Amino acid sequence: MESAPGSSVIAVEGGISPGCAVQAAGSVTTSGTVQARHGAVAGAAALTDVLQDRISETNQAAIRNLVPALEKARAYRGRGGEVVRQAACRLLACVAAAKTWQFKDATAVRYLQTVDECARHTTEMILFAAADALRVLARFRLKPEMCLKCVDNYIASLKKGDEMISARRGSALCLGAIPVAVLGERRREVLEVLCKEAKGLECPGGKDQDDPTTRVYAVLSLGRLVLATSITPEETALVVSTLEATMRDYATDRRGDVGSWVREISMEVVAALLDVQKRGPSASEPSLPDAATSTRLLALLMQQAVEKIDRLRERSFGLLRRLMCGAVGDGPSNILELAYRRVCHSESYDSMGIANSFCQAAPAIHVERAAWPPAQAATLTAALRRKDDALNDEAKKDPASSSTAE
């Protein structure tokens, strides 16, 4: 079904009714209320994601050119225009992910300009939308040299003494969106930059750039980089020392213990790294040198289990229980993806619930691997199971107190 000449409704082939289409190529996206513009762009993104091949080539072009048209018409203006910008990033990502659509290099360059602008925005949700869009663009559309140019820009931003905090946050987060495969010899450089930012040491702008949120994003990007590839012994030592430093981040300000944000994401990276050792790392995964290193990282998790903040204690216990009591054949726990969704999309997850879904009634069997099990693994597992039994008994007596969802 094709749209009538001059119609603003995007029609699709295959009998999709006009009621399911979205007014995305017409004037509603560049005029009217902010709510109407946002709805039109968000609808176009949703339909592009679902329909893809069923959209005609004519309407593909209309959708593909929509983001530049929005910016040319200053469609982000007005109160609440940030939501339109966020929806535009989502549309951009959906178009980039439509593998069968024509996508010229010039389009990739133009889209990348939008992503870079949004990655510097002071509104966090726009920054997150930009990072999500970059991840898709870099995976499906950007050539390696374009990805490396992004790396240059983000590293340069982090090294500027007068850079805005919002731009530094975006640079730290977006470095984790670049595929490891295209980094090549630049991988070590990116790793070192992220480790430095995660520790919060020697900020080029001094205390004015001391920002716990930037450190959180740096740890998250570090985890995504490390878990996607094998690393050298020197790189392993750097990563482990960085995680030990970030787990000692007890910075405070008027908001309280802001270092706890860094410690929480560090716990999730540590748990994901140890999970790889438990399963046995493949050739494309990081391998710790020995069980002593795993023991050091496990001790960091245990330390947070006795912290004064309830959120950290629960997170630590859930991750420890999942790691130590789950069966060896459980497979990846995708804990880092859950961490990304928690940090960037405010999607809380129940660490205890995840542990429950993996842990078996029978004691877990620890298979001997190069870096697993850590010291006193059997003792720790038994202690965790005793604690779990106590919690279950308490829940049976008082079901109302058994909820641990965040």
C-alpha positions in Angstrom: 0.0 0.0 0.0 1.4 3.4 -1.1 0.7 6.8 0.4 -1.2 9.3 -1.6 0.7 12.1 -3.2 1.4 14.8 -0.6 0.2 12.6 2.2 2.2 12.8 5.5 1.3 9.2 6.4 4.0 6.7 5.8 2.4 3.7 4.2 3.9 0.2 4.1 3.6 -2.7 1.7 1.9 -5.9 2.6 -1.5 -4.7 3.6 -0.7 -2.7 6.7 -3.6 -0.3 7.4 -3.0 3.5 7.4 -4.1 3.4 11.1 -0.9 1.6 11.9 1.3 4.1 10.1 2.8 7.2 11.6 2.9 10.8 10.4 6.6 11.0 10.3 7.5 12.4 6.8 5.1 15.3 6.9 4.6 18.6 8.6 3.7 17.2 12.0 7.3 16.4 12.7 8.4 20.0 12.1 5.5 22.0 13.4 2.7 21.7 15.9 3.2 21.0 19.5 6.2 19.3 21.1 4.0 16.4 22.1 2.9 15.9 18.5 6.4 16.0 17.2 7.6 13.6 19.8 4.8 11.2 19.1 5.4 11.3 15.4 9.1 10.6 15.6 8.7 8.0 18.3 6.1 6.3 16.2 8.3 6.3 13.1 11.1 4.7 15.1 8.9 2.0 16.5 7.4 1.1 13.1 10.9 1.2 11.5 12.1 -1.2 14.1 9.3 -3.7 13.6 8.4 -3.4 9.9 11.8 -2.7 8.2 11.5 -4.6 4.8 7.8 -4.0 4.6 8.3 -0.2 4.2 8.5 1.0 0.6 11.8 2.5 -0.7 10.1 5.8 -1.1 9.1 5.9 2.5 12.4 4.5 3.6 14.0 7.7 2.1 11.5 9.9 3.9 12.3 8.2 7.2 16.0 8.3 6.6 15.9 12.0 5.9 13.7 12.8 8.9 16.4 13.5 11.5 18.2 16.1 9.3 14.8 17.6 8.5 14.0 17.9 12.2 17.2 19.7 12.9 16.9 22.0 9.9 13.4 23.0 11.0 14.6 23.4 14.6 12.1 20.9 15.8 13.8 20.6 19.2 12.7 24.1 20.1 10.2 24.9 22.8 9.7 23.6 26.3 10.1 19.9 26.4 12.0 19.7 23.1 14.5 17.4 24.7 12.1 14.5 24.3 12.0 15.1 20.6 15.8 15.0 20.5 15.8 11.8 22.4 13.2 10.3 20.1 15.4 11.4 17.1 18.3 9.4 18.5 16.1 6.4 18.8 14.8 6.8 15.2 18.4 7.2 14.0 19.3 3.9 15.7 16.4 2.1 14.2 17.2 3.3 10.7 20.9 2.2 11.1 19.8 -1.2 12.3 17.6 -1.8 9.3 20.2 -3.8 7.4 18.4 -4.0 4.1 17.9 -0.2 3.8 20.2 1.8 1.6 22.6 3.7 3.8 25.3 6.0 2.2 28.5 7.1 3.9 27.2 10.6 3.8 24.2 9.5 5.8 26.5 7.9 8.4 28.5 11.1 8.7 25.4 13.2 9.1 23.9 10.9 11.7 27.2 10.9 13.5 27.1 14.6 13.8 23.7 14.3 15.6 25.0 11.7 17.9 28.1 13.7 18.8 25.9 16.8 19.6 23.6 14.7 21.8 26.5 13.0 23.6 27.5 16.4 24.9 24.0 17.3 26.1 23.4 18.2 29.7 20.3 16.1 29.9 21.3 12.5 30.8 18.5 10.8 28.9 19.7 12.4 25.6 23.2 11.4 26.4 22.0 7.8 26.9 20.0 7.8 23.7 23.1 9.1 21.9 25.3 6.2 23.3 22.6 3.7 22.3 22.5 5.1 18.8 26.3 5.2 18.5 26.4 1.5 19.5 24.1 0.6 16.6 25.7 2.9 14.1 29.2 1.7 14.9 28.1 -1.9 14.7 26.2 -1.8 11.4 27.1 1.3 9.5 30.3 3.1 10.4 33.5 2.2 8.6 36.5 1.4 10.9 38.2 4.8 10.1 35.0 6.6 11.2 34.9 4.6 14.4 38.5 5.5 15.1 37.8 9.2 14.4 35.1 8.9 17.1 37.7 7.5 19.5 40.0 10.4 18.7 37.3 12.9 19.5 36.2 11.3 22.7 39.8 10.9 24.0 40.6 14.5 23.1 37.4 15.6 25.0 38.6 13.8 28.1 42.0 15.4 27.9 40.7 19.0 27.6 41.1 21.1 30.7 38.1 23.3 30.0 35.7 20.6 28.8 32.2 20.6 30.2 31.3 17.9 32.7 28.4 16.7 30.4 30.7 16.3 27.5 33.2 14.3 29.6 30.4 12.1 30.7 29.3 11.5 27.1 32.8 10.8 26.0 33.4 8.2 28.7 30.2 6.4 28.0 30.5 6.5 24.2 34.0 5.0 24.3 32.3 1.8 25.5 30.0 1.8 22.5 32.8 1.4 19.9 33.2 -2.2 18.9 36.4 -3.7 20.2 37.1 -5.3 16.8 37.7 -2.0 15.1 40.0 -0.6 17.8 43.0 -2.7 16.8 46.2 -1.2 18.1 44.2 1.6 19.8 42.7 -0.8 22.3 45.4 -0.4 24.8 45.2 3.4 24.6 41.4 3.3 25.1 41.9 0.9 28.0 44.4 3.2 29.7 42.2 6.3 29.2 39.2 4.5 30.8 41.2 3.2 33.7 42.5 6.7 34.4 39.0 8.2 34.2 37.6 5.4 36.4 40.1 6.2 39.1 39.4 9.9 38.8 43.1 10.7 38.9 44.7 13.7 37.3 41.7 15.3 35.7 43.0 17.9 33.3 40.6 20.5 34.7 41.4 19.7 38.3 38.7 19.5 40.9 36.3 21.2 38.6 36.2 18.0 36.6 36.0 15.7 39.6 32.7 13.9 38.8 31.5 10.6 40.2 29.1 10.1 37.3 32.0 10.3 34.8 33.7 7.6 36.9 30.6 5.4 36.8 30.4 5.7 33.0 34.2 5.0 32.7 33.9 1.8 34.8 30.9 0.7 32.7 32.7 1.3 29.4 35.8 -0.4 30.8 33.8 -3.5 31.6 32.2 -3.6 28.1 35.6 -3.3 26.5 37.4 -5.9 28.7 34.6 -8.5 28.5 34.5 -8.3 24.7 38.0 -9.4 24.1 41.0 -11.3 25.4 43.6 -9.0 27.1 47.3 -9.3 27.7 48.8 -9.9 31.2 49.8 -6.3 31.4 46.3 -5.1 30.6 44.9 -7.6 33.0 47.0 -6.2 35.8 45.9 -2.7 34.9 42.2 -3.6 34.9 42.5 -5.5 38.2 44.3 -2.6 39.9 41.7 -0.2 38.5 38.8 -2.2 39.9 40.5 -2.4 43.3 40.8 1.4 43.2 37.2 2.0 42.2 36.0 -0.3 44.9 37.7 2.0 47.3 35.9 5.1 46.0 34.3 6.6 49.1 33.9 10.2 47.8 31.2 12.3 49.3 29.5 15.6 48.6 26.2 17.3 49.4 24.4 14.3 47.8 26.0 11.9 50.3 28.2 8.9 49.5 28.5 9.4 45.7 31.4 7.0 45.6 28.8 4.2 46.2 27.6 4.7 42.7 31.1 3.8 41.5 31.4 0.9 43.8 28.1 -0.6 42.7 29.0 -0.6 39.0 32.5 -1.9 39.9 30.8 -4.8 41.7 28.9 -5.7 38.6 32.0 -5.6 36.4 33.9 -7.7 38.9 31.1 -10.3 39.0 30.9 -10.4 35.2 34.7 -10.9 35.0 34.7 -13.7 37.6 31.7 -15.3 35.9 33.9 -15.7 32.7 36.6 -17.3 34.8 34.1 -19.8 36.3 32.8 -20.8 32.9 36.2 -20.9 31.4 37.1 -18.0 29.1 37.1 -18.5 25.4 39.7 -17.1 23.0 37.7 -13.9 22.8 37.2 -13.4 26.5 39.5 -12.1 29.2 41.5 -14.6 31.2 42.8 -13.9 34.7 46.3 -15.3 35.4 45.6 -17.4 38.4 43.1 -18.2 41.2 44.9 -15.7 43.5 43.7 -12.9 41.2 40.2 -14.2 41.3 40.4 -14.3 45.1 41.5 -10.7 45.2 38.4 -9.7 43.2 36.1 -11.9 45.2 37.3 -10.2 48.4 36.2 -6.9 46.9 32.7 -8.2 46.5 32.7 -9.6 50.0 33.8 -6.3 51.4 30.7 -4.6 50.0 28.5 -7.2 51.6 29.2 -5.6 55.0 28.9 -2.0 53.9 26.4 0.3 55.7 24.3 1.0 52.6 21.5 -1.5 52.1 21.6 -1.2 48.4 25.2 -2.3 48.2 24.8 -5.1 50.7 21.9 -6.6 48.7 23.7 -6.2 45.4 26.8 -7.8 46.7 25.0 -10.8 48.3 23.0 -11.4 45.1 26.1 -11.3 42.9 28.1 -13.5 45.3 25.3 -16.0 45.5 24.8 -16.1 41.8 28.5 -16.6 41.3 29.3 -19.1 44.0 26.1 -21.1 44.3 25.0 -21.3 40.6 25.8 -24.4 38.6 28.8 -24.3 36.3 26.8 -24.8 33.2 24.5 -21.8 33.7 26.1 -19.8 31.0 26.6 -16.1 30.9 24.7 -14.1 33.4 24.5 -11.0 31.2 25.1 -9.0 34.3 26.9 -6.3 32.5 24.0 -5.7 30.2 21.7 -5.5 33.2 24.1 -3.0 34.7 24.0 -0.9 31.6 20.2 -0.9 31.6 20.3 0.0 35.3 22.7 2.9 34.9 21.5 4.3 31.6 17.8 3.4 31.5 16.9 3.4 35.2 15.8 -0.2 34.9 16.4 -1.7 38.3 16.9 -5.4 38.6 16.5 -7.8 41.5 19.9 -9.3 42.1 18.5 -11.7 44.6 15.9 -12.8 42.0 18.6 -13.4 39.4 20.5 -15.5 41.9 17.4 -17.5 42.7 16.9 -18.2 39.0 20.4 -19.7 38.6 21.1 -21.4 41.9 20.2 -25.1 42.3 19.1 -27.0 45.3 22.2 -29.2 45.1 25.6 -27.8 46.0 27.4 -26.3 43.1 30.4 -28.2 41.7 33.4 -26.0 41.1 35.3 -27.1 38.0 39.1 -26.6 38.2 40.2 -23.8 35.7 43.2 -21.6 35.5 41.7 -18.8 37.6 38.9 -20.7 39.3 37.9 -21.6 42.0 39.2 -18.8 44.3 40.6 -19.6 47.8 38.0 -20.9 50.3 35.4 -21.2 47.6 33.6 -24.2 49.3 33.5 -22.4 52.7 32.1 -19.2 51.1 29.5 -21.2 49.2 28.4 -23.0 52.3 28.1 -19.7 54.2 26.0 -18.2 51.4 23.7 -21.2 51.4 23.2 -21.0 55.1 22.3 -17.4 54.8 19.9 -18.2 52.0 18.2 -20.9 54.1 17.8 -18.4 56.9 16.2 -15.9 54.5 13.9 -18.5 53.2 12.8 -19.6 56.7 12.2 -15.9 57.5 10.1 -15.5 54.4 7.9 -18.4 55.2 7.2 -17.0 58.6 6.5 -13.5 57.3 5.8 -13.4 53.5 5.5 -9.6 53.5 9.2 -9.2 54.5 10.4 -11.5 51.7 10.3 -8.9 48.9 13.8 -7.7 47.9 12.9 -6.0 44.7 14.5 -2.6 44.3 
